[in-house]
Amino acid sequence: MIPYGKQSISEEDIRAVVEVLRSDWITQGPTIEKFEKAIAEYCGVNYAVAVANATAALHIACMALDLGSGDVLWTSPNTFLASANCARYCGADVDFVDIDLQTYNMSTDELEVKLATAKKLKKLPKIVIPVHFSGQSCEMEKIKTLAVKYGFKIVEDASHAIGGKYLQKPVGSCKFSDMTVFSFHPVKIITTGEGGIVTTNDKKLFERLSRLRSHGMTREQTLMHEPSHGPWYYEQIELGYNYRITDIQAALGLSQFQRIDQFVANRQEIAHRYDQAFSSLPITIPFQHRDTYSSYHLYVIRLKLDRIKASHAQVFAELRRMGIGVNLHYIPVYRQPYYRPFGYNSKNFPNAEGYYKDAISLPMYASLTKEDQNRVIDAVETAINIK
Ligand SMILES: *Cc1c(COP(=O)(O)O)cnc(C)c1O
């Protein structure tokens, strides 16, 4: 089976991990800070806090903005569960903004309309999480303008998008947001096994994130409630978690990170080959907004079902049968049994619903060979012609 995504591990990566294993620090050591510094520098952002996974990153990002019971967080329905769950961890409510028909990102027009309504109802969101679906940035400049007008905070879920650009600047620069989150799960652009990071330009948020990652503890005298009792002394000044990443993982991440631009260039090339191969088929290829440079975590096609005899499910099953590990990103989050009792109406999300009926994610990863890609292309042609 050709998977839809997978990691690329080099001998160099393995050496970097072994080196840390032989060192004094396998966690809470210097490699984590090196990894954070490297990511921050690349993104052109002041601070980065590495954590156990992007789900933890989203959770502490929401906590750092004091999200709590009675608050509302808005995100895209076309995302992984974690972009919504982070609000629930904080006791806040979740609402969704329908997606754009071209980019499959949260629709900025829809966001604007929904905000105007929410203002009248006095139910404005405290945080909006735009998700850079498939690695293509949302229209952050416009979202930032709306944030200023309506007074919400922005956490970019850039789990798909490290190595991508928006208006010539790296995703993660936080030029138009309070914080950005990346994931280092093996299917994402670079991996640490499990891992995630939050970037920010705000020193206060950085300090809070660092504390929340490690039990809410501090050794900072100015933050302590009592004078220090001695060199052993620390205080827990709020409730945090153990969301730390290890130096072993950071070493893998740092080593992977040396090849990030190559990884993204490979993904771009693969995307262009797919684009060309599908140009005359009854398939919609991924639209690219001129302000963005996508890291292509995913390559999603949409079937023009009115021109294909087979159904979506049949094409999907046929591709799997032929050994192509296709997938579907994503089931709209509000459809999940956990979220259903909150009373979302699928009629409010016609674009996410339409997308779910005909989208298919094809294999896309930096080490996908031309031969394997040709197999995928041939299989797609065959699958859409079955009756
Ligand atoms: C992968 C992913 C996450 C969660 O990442 P983990 O590192 O697995 O916790 C969150 N949001 C999106 C959009 C993702 O794709």
PDBQT file of the ligand as one rigid body, heavy atoms in Angstrom, charges set to zero:
ROOT
HETATM    1  C1  LIG A 401      -2.054  16.728  13.217  1.00  0.00    +0.000 C 
HETATM    2  C2  LIG A 401      -2.936  17.851  13.574  1.00  0.00    +0.000 A 
HETATM    3  C3  LIG A 401      -3.141  18.278  14.898  1.00  0.00    +0.000 A 
HETATM    4  C4  LIG A 401      -2.646  17.523  16.078  1.00  0.00    +0.000 C 
HETATM    5  O1  LIG A 401      -1.306  17.256  16.036  1.00  0.00    +0.000 OA
HETATM    6  P1  LIG A 401      -0.644  16.241  17.073  1.00  0.00    +0.000 P 
HETATM    7  O2  LIG A 401       0.795  16.656  17.035  1.00  0.00    +0.000 OA
HETATM    8  O3  LIG A 401      -0.882  14.872  16.530  1.00  0.00    +0.000 OA
HETATM    9  O4  LIG A 401      -1.263  16.448  18.401  1.00  0.00    +0.000 OA
HETATM   10  C5  LIG A 401      -3.886  19.426  15.116  1.00  0.00    +0.000 A 
HETATM   11  N1  LIG A 401      -4.452  20.091  14.109  1.00  0.00    +0.000 NA
HETATM   12  C6  LIG A 401      -4.327  19.695  12.828  1.00  0.00    +0.000 A 
HETATM   13  C7  LIG A 401      -4.969  20.505  11.748  1.00  0.00    +0.000 C 
HETATM   14  C8  LIG A 401      -3.592  18.555  12.527  1.00  0.00    +0.000 A 
HETATM   15  O5  LIG A 401      -3.488  18.145  11.256  1.00  0.00    +0.000 OA
ENDROOT
TORSDOF 0
